[in-house]
Amino acid sequence: MSHPSKAKGTAYETALLNYLRESGLEVERLAPKGQKDEGDLVVDHQDGRFTVIEAKNRRKWEFPEFMGEMRAEREEFARSRGTDLALVEGLLVVKAPRKRIGEGYAIRSLAEHFGLAP
């Protein structure tokens, strides 16, 4: 890995993946696809629903940018798999500084959380 921030992000994704798996969730890492990226991780709820996770381990939190990325990747995941978008939830997960993985922040908009119009 050539860039330290890329290595930091990958290490966080791996730790998050392991944490979720150890918690009993069916989760897999998604391969980067450039413009057609589908997120970093996906949780398969085993009932036709999925949660696409965009994981961030950054010093500077840029929520509008992060949320836009997560939404685009959620849509690409559903499109590429022929899955109804209503069955694919997007979730931004941001590492909390100096905290354990489970203490990170899981972020969605209010409308997304309650299934309301924005």
Secondary structure by P-SEA (a helix, b strand, c coil): cccaaaaaaaaaaaaaaaaaaaaccbbbbbccccccccccbbbcccccbbbbbbccccccccaaaaaaaaaaaaaaaaaaaccccccbbbbbbbbccccccccbbbbbcccccccccc
